[in-house]
């Protein structure tokens, strides 16, 4: 039996330094993981990108492909944007998909692909009025935003985040809930 494909999409937020832990957690959960990094996050892993390619067994993408290039990744059964930076949240909430890391999930959620996102930013960033508007906009579209109110990551005080302790398994649990809810709806039809 083939494993379902999860696109793990990581932004330039502290826990992305440990995205390999997120990949392993998803693989342990039964996923075939394809990793997509925002352009800034890809720079963080530039010297060690081969490790991520070997770990996932897929190319790691951070840029849109050229029009004549074929897709390098298999079709996603689900997408998880984690960790999601405040910048990515607000751009996505405003409909700006200028990076592959935003473009993929912003399109996928409207094509019936289950999409969850778990933010990682501090309370000062979270206090910006755009944050609440962006979370509401994504939820209206069907994205499961796993913030503190939804059993996800609660923003930390500035300069006090624990990047290594990012709750990858909790984020994966959100995707599993979405997948189960989709199966239940499909069975009721």
ZANUFI-767011 format. One record per atom (N, C-alpha, C): atom name; x, y, z. Coordinates in pm, whole numbers, plus 50000, padded with zeros to 5 digits. Example, Ala and Ser with C-alpha at 12.3 -4.5 7.8 and 13.67 -1.06 7.14 Angstrom:
// residues 2
+------+-------+-------+-------+
! site !     x !     y !     z !
+------+-------+-------+-------+
!    N ! 51319 ! 49431 ! 50780 !
!   CA ! 51230 ! 49550 ! 50780 !
!    C ! 51320 ! 49670 ! 50780 !
!    N ! 51285 ! 49775 ! 50708 !
!   CA ! 51367 ! 49894 ! 50714 !
!    C ! 51290 ! 50003 ! 50787 !
+------+-------+-------+-------+
***
This chain:
// residues 189
+------+-------+-------+-------+
! site !     x !     y !     z !
+------+-------+-------+-------+
!    N ! 50084 ! 49882 ! 50000 !
!   CA ! 50000 ! 50000 ! 50000 !
!    C ! 50089 ! 50124 ! 50000 !
!    N ! 50057 ! 50219 ! 49914 !
!   CA ! 50136 ! 50342 ! 49908 !
!    C ! 50094 ! 50437 ! 50019 !
!    N ! 50190 ! 50511 ! 50066 !
!   CA ! 50164 ! 50607 ! 50171 !
!    C ! 50102 ! 50733 ! 50112 !
!    N ! 50012 ! 50798 ! 50186 !
!   CA ! 49959 ! 50926 ! 50137 !
!    C ! 50071 ! 51031 ! 50138 !
!    N ! 50062 ! 51123 ! 50045 !
!   CA ! 50165 ! 51226 ! 50029 !
!    C ! 50125 ! 51352 ! 50106 !
!    N ! 50215 ! 51395 ! 50192 !
!   CA ! 50197 ! 51520 ! 50267 !
!    C ! 50299 ! 51621 ! 50218 !
!    N ! 50252 ! 51737 ! 50180 !
!   CA ! 50343 ! 51849 ! 50155 !
!    C ! 50361 ! 51920 ! 50288 !
!    N ! 50481 ! 51914 ! 50342 !
!   CA ! 50516 ! 51990 ! 50461 !
!    C ! 50581 ! 52119 ! 50412 !
!    N ! 50517 ! 52230 ! 50441 !
!   CA ! 50560 ! 52359 ! 50390 !
!    C ! 50608 ! 52442 ! 50509 !
!    N ! 50736 ! 52473 ! 50510 !
!   CA ! 50796 ! 52544 ! 50623 !
!    C ! 50843 ! 52683 ! 50581 !
!    N ! 50816 ! 52778 ! 50667 !
!   CA ! 50852 ! 52917 ! 50642 !
!    C ! 50973 ! 52957 ! 50726 !
!    N ! 51017 ! 53079 ! 50710 !
!   CA ! 51132 ! 53130 ! 50784 !
!    C ! 51090 ! 53167 ! 50926 !
!    N ! 51061 ! 53065 ! 51004 !
!   CA ! 51031 ! 53079 ! 51146 !
!    C ! 51127 ! 52985 ! 51219 !
!    N ! 51163 ! 53020 ! 51340 !
!   CA ! 51267 ! 52948 ! 51414 !
!    C ! 51267 ! 52797 ! 51404 !
!    N ! 51153 ! 52730 ! 51424 !
!   CA ! 51154 ! 52583 ! 51421 !
!    C ! 51195 ! 52522 ! 51287 !
!    N ! 51198 ! 52601 ! 51181 !
!   CA ! 51240 ! 52547 ! 51051 !
!    C ! 51384 ! 52499 ! 51055 !
!    N ! 51461 ! 52547 ! 51151 !
!   CA ! 51596 ! 52495 ! 51169 !
!    C ! 51593 ! 52345 ! 51201 !
!    N ! 51477 ! 52299 ! 51252 !
!   CA ! 51460 ! 52160 ! 51293 !
!    C ! 51352 ! 52091 ! 51209 !
!    N ! 51333 ! 52137 ! 51087 !
!   CA ! 51228 ! 52080 ! 51002 !
!    C ! 51251 ! 51932 ! 50976 !
!    N ! 51376 ! 51888 ! 50986 !
!   CA ! 51402 ! 51745 ! 50970 !
!    C ! 51330 ! 51665 ! 51078 !
!    N ! 51315 ! 51722 ! 51197 !
!   CA ! 51236 ! 51656 ! 51302 !
!    C ! 51089 ! 51645 ! 51260 !
!    N ! 51038 ! 51750 ! 51197 !
!   CA ! 50900 ! 51748 ! 51148 !
!    C ! 50882 ! 51644 ! 51039 !
!    N ! 50980 ! 51634 ! 50950 !
!   CA ! 50973 ! 51532 ! 50843 !
!    C ! 50970 ! 51393 ! 50905 !
!    N ! 51059 ! 51368 ! 51000 !
!   CA ! 51063 ! 51235 ! 51064 !
!    C ! 50932 ! 51204 ! 51137 !
!    N ! 50877 ! 51303 ! 51205 !
!   CA ! 50750 ! 51283 ! 51276 !
!    C ! 50639 ! 51247 ! 51177 !
!    N ! 50636 ! 51314 ! 51063 !
!   CA ! 50535 ! 51284 ! 50961 !
!    C ! 50558 ! 51146 ! 50900 !
!    N ! 50682 ! 51111 ! 50877 !
!   CA ! 50711 ! 50977 ! 50824 !
!    C ! 50670 ! 50870 ! 50924 !
!    N ! 50696 ! 50894 ! 51052 !
!   CA ! 50654 ! 50800 ! 51157 !
!    C ! 50502 ! 50787 ! 51162 !
!    N ! 50433 ! 50894 ! 51119 !
!   CA ! 50286 ! 50897 ! 51118 !
!    C ! 50230 ! 50834 ! 50989 !
!    N ! 50319 ! 50784 ! 50903 !
!   CA ! 50272 ! 50714 ! 50784 !
!    C ! 50266 ! 50795 ! 50657 !
!    N ! 50326 ! 50912 ! 50655 !
!   CA ! 50322 ! 50998 ! 50537 !
!    C ! 50447 ! 50981 ! 50451 !
!    N ! 50429 ! 50995 ! 50320 !
!   CA ! 50537 ! 51017 ! 50226 !
!    C ! 50550 ! 51169 ! 50220 !
!    N ! 50659 ! 51224 ! 50270 !
!   CA ! 50671 ! 51369 ! 50290 !
!    C ! 50747 ! 51434 ! 50176 !
!    N ! 50685 ! 51537 ! 50120 !
!   CA ! 50750 ! 51626 ! 50025 !
!    C ! 50767 ! 51759 ! 50096 !
!    N ! 50887 ! 51811 ! 50096 !
!   CA ! 50918 ! 51933 ! 50170 !
!    C ! 50925 ! 52051 ! 50075 !
!    N ! 50855 ! 52157 ! 50114 !
!   CA ! 50858 ! 52284 ! 50042 !
!    C ! 50900 ! 52389 ! 50143 !
!    N ! 50999 ! 52468 ! 50108 !
!   CA ! 51048 ! 52574 ! 50196 !
!    C ! 51024 ! 52710 ! 50132 !
!    N ! 50994 ! 52808 ! 50215 !
!   CA ! 50990 ! 52944 ! 50162 !
!    C ! 51132 ! 52979 ! 50117 !
!    N ! 51147 ! 53077 ! 50028 !
!   CA ! 51282 ! 53111 ! 49982 !
!    C ! 51378 ! 53145 ! 50096 !
!    N ! 51331 ! 53217 ! 50197 !
!   CA ! 51419 ! 53250 ! 50310 !
!    C ! 51455 ! 53125 ! 50389 !
!    N ! 51359 ! 53037 ! 50411 !
!   CA ! 51387 ! 52913 ! 50484 !
!    C ! 51484 ! 52825 ! 50406 !
!    N ! 51474 ! 52825 ! 50275 !
!   CA ! 51566 ! 52745 ! 50193 !
!    C ! 51710 ! 52793 ! 50212 !
!    N ! 51727 ! 52923 ! 50230 !
!   CA ! 51863 ! 52975 ! 50254 !
!    C ! 51920 ! 52919 ! 50383 !
!    N ! 51836 ! 52898 ! 50483 !
!   CA ! 51882 ! 52844 ! 50612 !
!    C ! 51939 ! 52703 ! 50594 !
!    N ! 51881 ! 52628 ! 50502 !
!   CA ! 51920 ! 52487 ! 50481 !
!    C ! 52013 ! 52468 ! 50360 !
!    N ! 52050 ! 52576 ! 50296 !
!   CA ! 52127 ! 52568 ! 50172 !
!    C ! 52247 ! 52474 ! 50182 !
!    N ! 52327 ! 52486 ! 50284 !
!   CA ! 52448 ! 52403 ! 50296 !
!    C ! 52416 ! 52257 ! 50326 !
!    N ! 52295 ! 52231 ! 50376 !
!   CA ! 52258 ! 52094 ! 50415 !
!    C ! 52137 ! 52041 ! 50338 !
!    N ! 52106 ! 52102 ! 50225 !
!   CA ! 51986 ! 52063 ! 50149 !
!    C ! 51988 ! 51916 ! 50110 !
!    N ! 52106 ! 51862 ! 50080 !
!   CA ! 52115 ! 51721 ! 50043 !
!    C ! 52062 ! 51629 ! 50153 !
!    N ! 52079 ! 51669 ! 50279 !
!   CA ! 52026 ! 51590 ! 50391 !
!    C ! 51874 ! 51580 ! 50382 !
!    N ! 51808 ! 51691 ! 50349 !
!   CA ! 51662 ! 51691 ! 50340 !
!    C ! 51615 ! 51611 ! 50220 !
!    N ! 51687 ! 51619 ! 50110 !
!   CA ! 51652 ! 51542 ! 49991 !
!    C ! 51664 ! 51393 ! 50021 !
!    N ! 51772 ! 51355 ! 50088 !
!   CA ! 51791 ! 51214 ! 50124 !
!    C ! 51683 ! 51168 ! 50222 !
!    N ! 51650 ! 51251 ! 50318 !
!   CA ! 51550 ! 51217 ! 50419 !
!    C ! 51413 ! 51196 ! 50358 !
!    N ! 51374 ! 51283 ! 50267 !
!   CA ! 51239 ! 51275 ! 50207 !
!    C ! 51234 ! 51184 ! 50085 !
!    N ! 51345 ! 51171 ! 50015 !
!   CA ! 51344 ! 51096 ! 49890 !
!    C ! 51286 ! 51175 ! 49774 !
!    N ! 51269 ! 51304 ! 49795 !
!   CA ! 51212 ! 51393 ! 49692 !
!    C ! 51296 ! 51520 ! 49684 !
!    N ! 51289 ! 51588 ! 49570 !
!   CA ! 51352 ! 51720 ! 49564 !
!    C ! 51285 ! 51812 ! 49667 !
!    N ! 51361 ! 51902 ! 49725 !
!   CA ! 51304 ! 52004 ! 49813 !
!    C ! 51282 ! 52128 ! 49729 !
!    N ! 51158 ! 52174 ! 49727 !
!   CA ! 51122 ! 52287 ! 49641 !
!    C ! 51112 ! 52415 ! 49722 !
!    N ! 51153 ! 52526 ! 49661 !
!   CA ! 51136 ! 52657 ! 49723 !
!    C ! 51101 ! 52764 ! 49621 !
!    N ! 51100 ! 52728 ! 49495 !
!   CA ! 51070 ! 52822 ! 49388 !
!    C ! 50964 ! 52763 ! 49297 !
!    N ! 50887 ! 52851 ! 49233 !
!   CA ! 50794 ! 52803 ! 49130 !
!    C ! 50874 ! 52740 ! 49017 !
!    N ! 50818 ! 52638 ! 48956 !
!   CA ! 50884 ! 52576 ! 48841 !
!    C ! 50863 ! 52664 ! 48719 !
!    N ! 50946 ! 52645 ! 48621 !
!   CA ! 50931 ! 52718 ! 48496 !
!    C ! 50816 ! 52655 ! 48417 !
!    N ! 50749 ! 52731 ! 48332 !
!   CA ! 50628 ! 52681 ! 48264 !
!    C ! 50648 ! 52550 ! 48187 !
!    N ! 50765 ! 52526 ! 48132 !
!   CA ! 50789 ! 52407 ! 48052 !
!    C ! 50838 ! 52288 ! 48134 !
!    N ! 50860 ! 52308 ! 48264 !
!   CA ! 50907 ! 52200 ! 48349 !
!    C ! 50790 ! 52118 ! 48402 !
!    N ! 50811 ! 51988 ! 48414 !
!   CA ! 50707 ! 51903 ! 48471 !
!    C ! 50715 ! 51907 ! 48623 !
!    N ! 50606 ! 51867 ! 48688 !
!   CA ! 50605 ! 51865 ! 48834 !
!    C ! 50708 ! 51766 ! 48886 !
!    N ! 50784 ! 51808 ! 48986 !
!   CA ! 50887 ! 51722 ! 49043 !
!    C ! 50836 ! 51641 ! 49161 !
!    N ! 50718 ! 51677 ! 49212 !
!   CA ! 50664 ! 51612 ! 49331 !
!    C ! 50534 ! 51539 ! 49298 !
!    N ! 50505 ! 51431 ! 49368 !
!   CA ! 50377 ! 51363 ! 49349 !
!    C ! 50262 ! 51450 ! 49402 !
!    N ! 50143 ! 51418 ! 49362 !
!   CA ! 50024 ! 51492 ! 49404 !
!    C ! 50004 ! 51477 ! 49555 !
!    N ! 49971 ! 51587 ! 49621 !
!   CA ! 49952 ! 51587 ! 49766 !
!    C ! 49813 ! 51538 ! 49806 !
!    N ! 49810 ! 51454 ! 49909 !
!   CA ! 49683 ! 51415 ! 49971 !
!    C ! 49642 ! 51519 ! 50075 !
!    N ! 49742 ! 51590 ! 50131 !
!   CA ! 49718 ! 51693 ! 50231 !
!    C ! 49840 ! 51785 ! 50236 !
!    N ! 49819 ! 51904 ! 50293 !
!   CA ! 49928 ! 51999 ! 50309 !
!    C ! 49927 ! 52054 ! 50451 !
!    N ! 50047 ! 52069 ! 50506 !
!   CA ! 50065 ! 52126 ! 50638 !
!    C ! 50167 ! 52239 ! 50627 !
!    N ! 50123 ! 52359 ! 50657 !
!   CA ! 50213 ! 52474 ! 50659 !
!    C ! 50258 ! 52492 ! 50804 !
!    N ! 50380 ! 52451 ! 50832 !
!   CA ! 50430 ! 52456 ! 50969 !
!    C ! 50582 ! 52449 ! 50968 !
!    N ! 50646 ! 52536 ! 51040 !
!   CA ! 50590 ! 52649 ! 51110 !
!    C ! 50554 ! 52760 ! 51011 !
!    N ! 50444 ! 52828 ! 51040 !
!   CA ! 50399 ! 52938 ! 50955 !
!    C ! 50438 ! 53070 ! 51023 !
!    N ! 50513 ! 53150 ! 50952 !
!   CA ! 50556 ! 53279 ! 51006 !
!    C ! 50442 ! 53379 ! 51001 !
!    N ! 50456 ! 53486 ! 51075 !
!   CA ! 50358 ! 53594 ! 51074 !
!    C ! 50349 ! 53655 ! 50934 !
!    N ! 50461 ! 53669 ! 50868 !
!   CA ! 50463 ! 53724 ! 50733 !
!    C ! 50383 ! 53636 ! 50637 !
!    N ! 50408 ! 53506 ! 50642 !
!   CA ! 50335 ! 53414 ! 50554 !
!    C ! 50186 ! 53417 ! 50584 !
!    N ! 50151 ! 53413 ! 50711 !
!   CA ! 50010 ! 53419 ! 50749 !
!    C ! 49941 ! 53540 ! 50689 !
!    N ! 50001 ! 53656 ! 50706 !
!   CA ! 49936 ! 53779 ! 50660 !
!    C ! 49935 ! 53792 ! 50508 !
!    N ! 50039 ! 53745 ! 50441 !
!   CA ! 50037 ! 53748 ! 50295 !
!    C ! 49931 ! 53652 ! 50242 !
!    N ! 49928 ! 53531 ! 50298 !
!   CA ! 49830 ! 53431 ! 50254 !
!    C ! 49689 ! 53480 ! 50283 !
!    N ! 49666 ! 53535 ! 50401 !
!   CA ! 49534 ! 53586 ! 50437 !
!    C ! 49488 ! 53698 ! 50346 !
!    N ! 49583 ! 53774 ! 50291 !
!   CA ! 49550 ! 53883 ! 50199 !
!    C ! 49543 ! 53836 ! 50053 !
!    N ! 49567 ! 53707 ! 50030 !
!   CA ! 49559 ! 53654 ! 49894 !
!    C ! 49684 ! 53675 ! 49812 !
!    N ! 49795 ! 53703 ! 49877 !
!   CA ! 49922 ! 53725 ! 49805 !
!    C ! 49998 ! 53593 ! 49805 !
!    N ! 50016 ! 53536 ! 49687 !
!   CA ! 50086 ! 53407 ! 49678 !
!    C ! 50211 ! 53424 ! 49592 !
!    N ! 50302 ! 53505 ! 49641 !
!   CA ! 50423 ! 53536 ! 49565 !
!    C ! 50535 ! 53436 ! 49585 !
!    N ! 50512 ! 53334 ! 49668 !
!   CA ! 50610 ! 53227 ! 49684 !
!    C ! 50539 ! 53094 ! 49666 !
!    N ! 50615 ! 52994 ! 49631 !
!   CA ! 50560 ! 52859 ! 49618 !
!    C ! 50501 ! 52812 ! 49750 !
!    N ! 50564 ! 52850 ! 49861 !
!   CA ! 50519 ! 52808 ! 49993 !
!    C ! 50379 ! 52861 ! 50028 !
!    N ! 50339 ! 52971 ! 49967 !
!   CA ! 50204 ! 53023 ! 49986 !
!    C ! 50114 ! 52980 ! 49871 !
!    N ! 50167 ! 52980 ! 49752 !
!   CA ! 50086 ! 52949 ! 49634 !
!    C ! 50027 ! 52809 ! 49635 !
!    N ! 50106 ! 52710 ! 49676 !
!   CA ! 50056 ! 52572 ! 49679 !
!    C ! 49935 ! 52555 ! 49770 !
!    N ! 49945 ! 52593 ! 49899 !
!   CA ! 49828 ! 52571 ! 49985 !
!    C ! 49712 ! 52664 ! 49954 !
!    N ! 49739 ! 52785 ! 49906 !
!   CA ! 49629 ! 52877 ! 49877 !
!    C ! 49544 ! 52825 ! 49761 !
!    N ! 49604 ! 52755 ! 49669 !
!   CA ! 49530 ! 52693 ! 49559 !
!    C ! 49469 ! 52560 ! 49603 !
!    N ! 49545 ! 52481 ! 49675 !
!   CA ! 49502 ! 52346 ! 49712 !
!    C ! 49374 ! 52345 ! 49794 !
!    N ! 49362 ! 52438 ! 49887 !
!   CA ! 49243 ! 52439 ! 49974 !
!    C ! 49116 ! 52459 ! 49891 !
!    N ! 49127 ! 52524 ! 49776 !
!   CA ! 49011 ! 52546 ! 49689 !
!    C ! 48994 ! 52434 ! 49586 !
!    N ! 49082 ! 52335 ! 49596 !
!   CA ! 49072 ! 52218 ! 49509 !
!    C ! 49037 ! 52094 ! 49589 !
!    N ! 48997 ! 52113 ! 49715 !
!   CA ! 48954 ! 52002 ! 49798 !
!    C ! 49065 ! 51930 ! 49873 !
!    N ! 49186 ! 51982 ! 49871 !
!   CA ! 49297 ! 51920 ! 49944 !
!    C ! 49291 ! 51970 ! 50089 !
!    N ! 49295 ! 51881 ! 50187 !
!   CA ! 49297 ! 51925 ! 50327 !
!    C ! 49425 ! 52004 ! 50355 !
!    N ! 49408 ! 52123 ! 50413 !
!   CA ! 49521 ! 52210 ! 50444 !
!    C ! 49510 ! 52258 ! 50588 !
!    N ! 49618 ! 52238 ! 50662 !
!   CA ! 49629 ! 52289 ! 50799 !
!    C ! 49753 ! 52376 ! 50808 !
!    N ! 49752 ! 52467 ! 50904 !
!   CA ! 49866 ! 52555 ! 50925 !
!    C ! 49884 ! 52578 ! 51074 !
!    N ! 50008 ! 52568 ! 51120 !
!   CA ! 50039 ! 52597 ! 51260 !
!    C ! 50141 ! 52710 ! 51264 !
!    N ! 50099 ! 52825 ! 51320 !
!   CA ! 50190 ! 52938 ! 51326 !
!    C ! 50299 ! 52922 ! 51432 !
!    N ! 50403 ! 53001 ! 51414 !
!   CA ! 50507 ! 53016 ! 51516 !
!    C ! 50558 ! 53159 ! 51507 !
!    N ! 50511 ! 53241 ! 51599 !
!   CA ! 50562 ! 53378 ! 51611 !
!    C ! 50530 ! 53427 ! 51751 !
!    N ! 50591 ! 53539 ! 51788 !
!   CA ! 50577 ! 53585 ! 51925 !
!    C ! 50451 ! 53670 ! 51946 !
!    N ! 50421 ! 53697 ! 52072 !
!   CA ! 50298 ! 53768 ! 52108 !
!    C ! 50295 ! 53910 ! 52053 !
!    N ! 50411 ! 53974 ! 52042 !
!   CA ! 50415 ! 54109 ! 51986 !
!    C ! 50373 ! 54107 ! 51839 !
!    N ! 50423 ! 54008 ! 51765 !
!   CA ! 50381 ! 53995 ! 51625 !
!    C ! 50233 ! 53959 ! 51618 !
!    N ! 50190 ! 53870 ! 51706 !
!   CA ! 50051 ! 53825 ! 51708 !
!    C ! 49953 ! 53933 ! 51744 !
!    N ! 50000 ! 54040 ! 51808 !
!   CA ! 49912 ! 54150 ! 51847 !
!    C ! 49875 ! 54241 ! 51730 !
!    N ! 49941 ! 54225 ! 51618 !
!   CA ! 49909 ! 54306 ! 51501 !
!    C ! 49766 ! 54276 ! 51456 !
!    N ! 49683 ! 54377 ! 51431 !
!   CA ! 49544 ! 54353 ! 51391 !
!    C ! 49531 ! 54264 ! 51267 !
!    N ! 49630 ! 54267 ! 51178 !
!   CA ! 49623 ! 54185 ! 51056 !
!    C ! 49623 ! 54036 ! 51088 !
!    N ! 49682 ! 53995 ! 51199 !
!   CA ! 49691 ! 53854 ! 51233 !
!    C ! 49553 ! 53792 ! 51251 !
!    N ! 49469 ! 53854 ! 51333 !
!   CA ! 49334 ! 53800 ! 51355 !
!    C ! 49254 ! 53799 ! 51225 !
!    N ! 49268 ! 53904 ! 51145 !
!   CA ! 49197 ! 53909 ! 51016 !
!    C ! 49245 ! 53797 ! 50924 !
!    N ! 49376 ! 53774 ! 50922 !
!   CA ! 49431 ! 53670 ! 50834 !
!    C ! 49388 ! 53531 ! 50878 !
!    N ! 49389 ! 53505 ! 51008 !
!   CA ! 49343 ! 53375 ! 51057 !
!    C ! 49197 ! 53354 ! 51020 !
!    N ! 49115 ! 53457 ! 51039 !
!   CA ! 48972 ! 53446 ! 51004 !
!    C ! 48955 ! 53422 ! 50854 !
!    N ! 49034 ! 53491 ! 50771 !
!   CA ! 49024 ! 53474 ! 50626 !
!    C ! 49060 ! 53332 ! 50584 !
!    N ! 49166 ! 53277 ! 50644 !
!   CA ! 49205 ! 53140 ! 50609 !
!    C ! 49100 ! 53040 ! 50656 !
!    N ! 49048 ! 53057 ! 50775 !
!   CA ! 48946 ! 52965 ! 50826 !
!    C ! 48820 ! 52970 ! 50741 !
!    N ! 48784 ! 53088 ! 50692 !
!   CA ! 48668 ! 53101 ! 50605 !
!    C ! 48686 ! 53018 ! 50478 !
!    N ! 48811 ! 53005 ! 50434 !
!   CA ! 48841 ! 52929 ! 50312 !
!    C ! 48850 ! 52778 ! 50338 !
!    N ! 48850 ! 52738 ! 50466 !
!   CA ! 48857 ! 52596 ! 50497 !
!    C ! 48992 ! 52549 ! 50549 !
!    N ! 49085 ! 52642 ! 50572 !
!   CA ! 49215 ! 52606 ! 50628 !
!    C ! 49198 ! 52585 ! 50779 !
!    N ! 49251 ! 52477 ! 50831 !
!   CA ! 49253 ! 52454 ! 50974 !
!    C ! 49377 ! 52526 ! 51029 !
!    N ! 49355 ! 52641 ! 51094 !
!   CA ! 49464 ! 52717 ! 51152 !
!    C ! 49478 ! 52675 ! 51298 !
!    N ! 49589 ! 52613 ! 51328 !
!   CA ! 49613 ! 52556 ! 51460 !
!    C ! 49689 ! 52656 ! 51547 !
!    N ! 49617 ! 52760 ! 51588 !
!   CA ! 49678 ! 52854 ! 51680 !
!    C ! 49638 ! 52815 ! 51822 !
!    N ! 49677 ! 52893 ! 51919 !
!   CA ! 49649 ! 52859 ! 52058 !
!    C ! 49501 ! 52835 ! 52086 !
!    N ! 49414 ! 52909 ! 52017 !
!   CA ! 49270 ! 52894 ! 52037 !
!    C ! 49218 ! 52762 ! 51981 !
!    N ! 49290 ! 52703 ! 51890 !
!   CA ! 49245 ! 52580 ! 51825 !
!    C ! 49332 ! 52461 ! 51864 !
!    N ! 49390 ! 52464 ! 51982 !
!   CA ! 49471 ! 52350 ! 52027 !
!    C ! 49604 ! 52340 ! 51955 !
!    N ! 49651 ! 52452 ! 51902 !
!   CA ! 49777 ! 52452 ! 51831 !
!    C ! 49883 ! 52526 ! 51909 !
!    N ! 49966 ! 52598 ! 51839 !
!   CA ! 50076 ! 52669 ! 51903 !
!    C ! 50028 ! 52803 ! 51955 !
!    N ! 50048 ! 52828 ! 52082 !
!   CA ! 50017 ! 52957 ! 52143 !
!    C ! 50142 ! 53045 ! 52133 !
!    N ! 50124 ! 53167 ! 52085 !
!   CA ! 50237 ! 53258 ! 52071 !
!    C ! 50311 ! 53275 ! 52203 !
!    N ! 50441 ! 53291 ! 52191 !
!   CA ! 50529 ! 53304 ! 52307 !
!    C ! 50569 ! 53450 ! 52327 !
!    N ! 50613 ! 53486 ! 52448 !
!   CA ! 50665 ! 53622 ! 52468 !
!    C ! 50787 ! 53645 ! 52378 !
!    N ! 50809 ! 53770 ! 52334 !
!   CA ! 50924 ! 53798 ! 52249 !
!    C ! 51055 ! 53747 ! 52310 !
!    N ! 51137 ! 53691 ! 52225 !
!   CA ! 51270 ! 53639 ! 52262 !
!    C ! 51265 ! 53521 ! 52358 !
!    N ! 51148 ! 53456 ! 52373 !
!   CA ! 51136 ! 53345 ! 52466 !
!    C ! 51080 ! 53218 ! 52402 !
!    N ! 51079 ! 53211 ! 52271 !
!   CA ! 51027 ! 53092 ! 52205 !
!    C ! 51122 ! 52974 ! 52217 !
!    N ! 51066 ! 52855 ! 52220 !
!   CA ! 51147 ! 52733 ! 52225 !
!    C ! 51134 ! 52664 ! 52089 !
!    N ! 51224 ! 52699 ! 52000 !
!   CA ! 51217 ! 52652 ! 51861 !
!    C ! 51229 ! 52501 ! 51848 !
!    N ! 51311 ! 52441 ! 51933 !
!   CA ! 51331 ! 52295 ! 51927 !
!    C ! 51208 ! 52218 ! 51973 !
!    N ! 51122 ! 52281 ! 52052 !
!   CA ! 51006 ! 52213 ! 52108 !
!    C ! 50879 ! 52236 ! 52026 !
!    N ! 50894 ! 52280 ! 51900 !
!   CA ! 50776 ! 52302 ! 51816 !
!    C ! 50694 ! 52173 ! 51812 !
!    N ! 50562 ! 52183 ! 51831 !
!   CA ! 50477 ! 52063 ! 51842 !
!    C ! 50439 ! 52001 ! 51706 !
!    N ! 50537 ! 51941 ! 51642 !
!   CA ! 50514 ! 51879 ! 51511 !
!    C ! 50400 ! 51777 ! 51516 !
!    N ! 50398 ! 51694 ! 51619 !
!   CA ! 50295 ! 51589 ! 51626 !
!    C ! 50156 ! 51647 ! 51644 !
!    N ! 50144 ! 51757 ! 51716 !
!   CA ! 50015 ! 51823 ! 51730 !
!    C ! 49968 ! 51876 ! 51594 !
!    N ! 50062 ! 51933 ! 51518 !
!   CA ! 50029 ! 51982 ! 51383 !
!    C ! 49984 ! 51866 ! 51294 !
!    N ! 50054 ! 51754 ! 51302 !
!   CA ! 50016 ! 51636 ! 51223 !
!    C ! 49880 ! 51583 ! 51266 !
!    N ! 49850 ! 51593 ! 51395 !
!   CA ! 49718 ! 51554 ! 51444 !
!    C ! 49608 ! 51636 ! 51379 !
!    N ! 49635 ! 51764 ! 51355 !
!   CA ! 49537 ! 51849 ! 51286 !
!    C ! 49510 ! 51799 ! 51145 !
!    N ! 49615 ! 51761 ! 51075 !
!   CA ! 49596 ! 51706 ! 50940 !
!    C ! 49516 ! 51577 ! 50945 !
!    N ! 49547 ! 51491 ! 51040 !
!   CA ! 49472 ! 51364 ! 51053 !
!    C ! 49324 ! 51391 ! 51080 !
!    N ! 49295 ! 51492 ! 51163 !
!   CA ! 49154 ! 51527 ! 51189 !
!    C ! 49086 ! 51572 ! 51060 !
!    N ! 49155 ! 51653 ! 50982 !
!   CA ! 49098 ! 51698 ! 50854 !
!    C ! 49074 ! 51581 ! 50760 !
!    N ! 49170 ! 51490 ! 50755 !
!   CA ! 49156 ! 51373 ! 50668 !
!    C ! 49038 ! 51287 ! 50713 !
!    N ! 49024 ! 51267 ! 50842 !
!   CA ! 48912 ! 51188 ! 50896 !
!    C ! 48779 ! 51255 ! 50869 !
!    N ! 48775 ! 51387 ! 50885 !
!   CA ! 48650 ! 51460 ! 50859 !
!    C ! 48612 ! 51449 ! 50712 !
!    N ! 48712 ! 51454 ! 50624 !
!   CA ! 48685 ! 51438 ! 50480 !
!    C ! 48634 ! 51300 ! 50447 !
!    N ! 48690 ! 51198 ! 50513 !
!   CA ! 48646 ! 51059 ! 50490 !
!    C ! 48503 ! 51042 ! 50538 !
!    N ! 48470 ! 51104 ! 50652 !
!   CA ! 48336 ! 51093 ! 50707 !
!    C ! 48234 ! 51159 ! 50614 !
!    N ! 48272 ! 51277 ! 50559 !
!   CA ! 48180 ! 51344 ! 50466 !
!    C ! 48162 ! 51262 ! 50341 !
!    N ! 48273 ! 51202 ! 50293 !
!   CA ! 48264 ! 51121 ! 50171 !
!    C ! 48179 ! 50998 ! 50192 !
!    N ! 48184 ! 50937 ! 50311 !
!   CA ! 48106 ! 50817 ! 50340 !
!    C ! 47958 ! 50848 ! 50352 !
!    N ! 47926 ! 50973 ! 50390 !
!   CA ! 47785 ! 51010 ! 50408 !
!    C ! 47717 ! 51041 ! 50275 !
!    N ! 47793 ! 51058 ! 50170 !
!   CA ! 47734 ! 51095 ! 50041 !
!    C ! 47667 ! 50979 ! 49974 !
+------+-------+-------+-------+
***
